[in-house]
Amino acid sequence: MDFKRYLQPRYRKGARLQTFELFRLDRGHPDKVACLRNPNSKPSMLTLCRSSNTNSPDTITLGRLLEAVAKVPAPKPNPEKALGMSIKIAPSVPAEFVHDPLVAKPAADMEADQA
């Protein structure tokens, strides 16, 4: 199944959405989005559905669509970014997060590549 072919008849294109910066969704109104230009502005309500009589997607069809999406493999580690994190950010990381893999010091072979 194709997502675009499934969703296009149900939802509008979001051309006006690009003029806003903040969005709020309400569980009670899943077809509407409150759009704000800044935190202090009055929200504009945009309706995403094409018409009020559009059937909501059934769970089976939506599940098939999600299964059809190809799984993307995790990207390869970037030694430059790992070294940059270690030099710039690691000194200011709180003690409870020091052992997190994100801020762990890169292996010696990565450092040798950068030197």
C-alpha positions as CSV (number, residue, x, y, z in Angstrom):
1,M,0.0,0.0,0.0
2,D,1.0,3.5,-0.6
3,F,0.7,6.1,2.2
4,K,0.2,9.0,-0.2
5,R,-2.7,7.3,-2.1
6,Y,-4.3,6.3,1.3
7,L,-4.0,9.7,3.1
8,Q,-4.5,12.1,0.2
9,P,-8.3,11.7,-0.1
10,R,-8.6,12.1,3.6
11,Y,-6.4,15.1,4.5
12,R,-5.7,18.5,3.0
13,K,-2.3,19.6,1.9
14,G,-0.6,21.8,4.6
15,A,0.4,24.8,2.6
16,R,-0.9,27.2,5.2
17,L,0.9,25.3,8.0
18,Q,4.3,26.6,6.8
19,T,3.3,30.1,7.9
20,F,3.1,29.0,11.6
21,E,5.8,28.0,14.1
22,L,4.0,26.4,17.0
23,F,1.4,23.7,16.9
24,R,-1.0,22.2,19.5
25,L,-3.1,19.0,19.0
26,D,-6.1,18.2,21.2
27,R,-7.1,14.5,21.8
28,G,-10.7,15.6,21.6
29,H,-10.3,17.0,18.1
30,P,-7.8,14.9,16.2
31,D,-8.7,16.5,12.9
32,K,-7.8,20.1,14.0
33,V,-4.5,21.8,14.8
34,A,-4.1,25.0,16.8
35,C,-1.4,27.0,15.0
36,L,0.5,29.9,16.5
37,R,3.0,32.3,15.0
38,N,4.6,32.9,18.4
39,P,3.9,31.7,22.0
40,N,1.8,34.9,22.8
41,S,-0.3,34.9,19.6
42,K,-3.9,33.8,19.4
43,P,-4.2,30.3,17.9
44,S,-5.7,29.7,14.5
45,M,-7.6,26.5,14.1
46,L,-6.9,24.5,10.9
47,T,-9.0,21.5,10.0
48,L,-6.9,18.8,8.4
49,C,-9.7,16.6,7.1
50,R,-11.0,17.2,3.6
51,S,-14.7,16.8,4.7
52,S,-16.6,16.0,7.8
53,N,-18.0,12.7,6.4
54,T,-14.5,11.2,5.8
55,N,-14.3,7.8,7.4
56,S,-11.6,7.5,10.0
57,P,-8.9,5.0,9.0
58,D,-9.5,1.5,10.4
59,T,-6.8,-0.1,12.5
60,I,-6.1,-3.0,10.0
61,T,-5.5,-0.7,7.0
62,L,-3.3,1.6,9.1
63,G,-1.4,-1.3,10.4
64,R,-0.7,-2.6,6.9
65,L,0.5,0.8,5.9
66,L,2.9,0.9,8.8
67,E,4.2,-2.6,8.1
68,A,4.9,-1.6,4.5
69,V,7.3,1.2,5.5
70,A,10.9,0.1,5.0
71,K,13.0,0.0,8.1
72,V,16.0,2.2,7.8
73,P,19.3,1.0,9.3
74,A,21.0,3.0,12.0
75,P,23.6,5.4,10.6
76,K,27.3,4.7,11.1
77,P,28.9,6.5,14.0
78,N,30.5,9.8,13.0
79,P,34.0,10.0,14.6
80,E,34.2,13.8,14.2
81,K,30.9,14.3,16.1
82,A,31.9,11.8,18.8
83,L,35.2,13.6,19.4
84,G,33.5,17.0,19.3
85,M,31.0,15.8,21.9
86,S,33.8,14.5,24.1
87,I,35.8,17.7,24.0
88,K,32.9,20.3,24.1
89,I,30.1,18.8,26.0
90,A,31.4,15.9,28.2
91,P,33.0,18.2,30.8
92,S,29.6,19.8,31.6
93,V,27.6,16.6,31.8
94,P,26.1,15.8,35.2
95,A,27.6,12.8,37.1
96,E,24.5,10.6,36.6
97,F,24.8,10.8,32.8
98,V,28.6,10.4,32.5
99,H,28.3,6.7,31.4
100,D,25.7,7.4,28.8
101,P,27.0,6.1,25.3
102,L,26.2,9.5,23.8
103,V,28.8,11.3,25.9
104,A,31.2,8.4,26.3
105,K,34.8,9.3,25.3
106,P,35.6,8.0,21.8
107,A,37.9,5.0,21.4
108,A,41.6,5.6,21.0
109,D,41.5,4.6,17.3
110,M,38.9,7.3,16.6
111,E,41.1,9.9,18.3
112,A,44.1,8.8,16.3
113,D,42.1,9.2,13.1
114,Q,41.3,12.8,14.0
115,A,44.9,13.8,14.9
